[in-house]
Amino acid sequence: MKFDYRNHNGGGNVFETRNPARPDEIVGAYAEVGDSAGVEAVLAAAAQAQAQWSEVPPVARGDRLTAFLDDVIANVERIAEAITLEQGKPLAEARNETLKGCAEGKFMAGEAARQQLQTSAAARPRVRNLILRRPRGTLLAICPWNFPAMTPLRKLCPAIAFGNALVIKPSQFTPAAAFILAEIAERHFPAGLVQVMPCGGAFASELTAAGHFDGVSFTGSVAVGRKVGQAAATGLVPAQLELGGKNGVIINDSADLDSCLDQVFGAAFQTGGQRCTSLSRVIVHHDLHGAVVEGLAARARALTLGDGLAPTTTLGPLCNAAHFDSVRAATARAVDEGATLVTGGESATVAGCEGGYFYQPTLLDNAGASTTASREEIFGPVLSVLAYDSADQALSILNDTEYGLTSSLFSDSHALIQRFLDESRNGMLHVNNGTVPDVNMPFGGMKHSGLGAYSVGASASAFYTIEQAAYLAW
């Protein structure tokens, strides 16, 4: 066993994590916080630390946050190994995930010195109007299993930059990275400012509904996000919800189709498709349909399934047994509904990793015949192809889901690009590139893909601070 945190929270219920490449291998053991005494201890430590931290000048907070991130980078191999052992993704992806989170965090460290004070025109003589921002207090970060380091960092960095304390509730499948981040944080911030609180989702919602936190940031599924949002409404605390997606790319024309397909394929199959921003629908003009299907299928067949720690692996296992079963069932349902299986569509056996949660990279054509393939989030290495004849049809297909997270268009048509920017009902729009966001740009979605202020970028302050209007008369 690699990670042992059974005594971290005073000996609550213990749960174990397992290596999804070898499910018989126990990776870690953790104790939950599940009673009032444990919660009170966490909250008391957070309140004391936050009161101290909020007095630190913003520029100094940014400097200390930067030093913390440099320390995280120095420990990137340790964190990446923890991610791969519990989540399954290839080690290179785990490393890049951590570094991406640090890059976003360094932008937020700079934001600590900006946007703290804004002037506004006065309506009366001898009055000066100011717009102030202050920390919210103690925030709860509910994190998913697919990005065990980047998602906690995405919430930790703005929280700390703007003077808050943060309590991280990691997924029960992948807590190790969060604990390592908290250990590093102890070297840079007041004790209790960053804490990890493993607990059940229902218990976290109860704490939110009871008003124990000053805000809750959640990343995960729409179904669970609804529960978190309801709990936040009951507790009258602000909520930031980052939810799912059924992200589409329109391929209308491309001067370099190979480059286009490389970007689309990477955006679809990184992390085994277990990303909210994964491309899962390829909406292709009928003139390119055959070439696109052939090119994507060849790329899928070239992936190497295996243990994420093996240097030759380019596609790791799915994270856990329940999700493995869900992806298999959804794919089978899509084929039963009328989608055409081009390649994949089956579980896979990897030598030395018997029993691992491996699923073949899968391409489905004629996805319009299947509601599952064309509209539902499968959240696995499954990519659907839909053909279209007109721009009106392409944009209609693109928007025909409950989700609105991210989308992409490949085209050299100025008119179509302008229509895409005007009509795509998604929070993030990409033209002639995949769906990889920059570290300083707002990250969030529309419709059922998100609620509240976007994370990352300057707009994150809308959640992590409280706005105050001040009038100074003399």
Secondary structure, 3 states (H helix, E strand, C coil): CCEEECCCCCCCCEEEEEECCEEEEEEEEEECCCCHHHHHHHHHHHHHHHHHHCCCCHHHHHHHHHHHHHHHHHCHHHHHHHHHHHHCCCHHHHHHHHHHHHHHHHHHHHHCCCCCEEEECCCCCCEEEEEEEEECCEEEEECCCCCCCHHHHHHHHHHHHCCCEEEEECCCCCCHHHHHHHHHHCCCCCCCCEEECCCCHHHHHHHHHCCCCCEEEEECCHHHHHHHHHHHHHHCCCEEEECCCCEEEEECCCCCHHHHHHHHHHHHHHHHHCCCCCEEEEEEEHHHHHHHHHHHHHHHHCCCECCCCCCCCCECCCCCHHHHHHHHHHHHHHHHHCCEEEECCCECCCCCCCCCCCECCEEEECHHHCHHHHHCCCCCCEEEEEEECCHHHHHHHHHCCCEECEEEEECCCHHHHHHHHHHCCCCEEEECCCCCCCCCCCECCEECCEECCCECCHHHHHHHEEEEEEEEEC
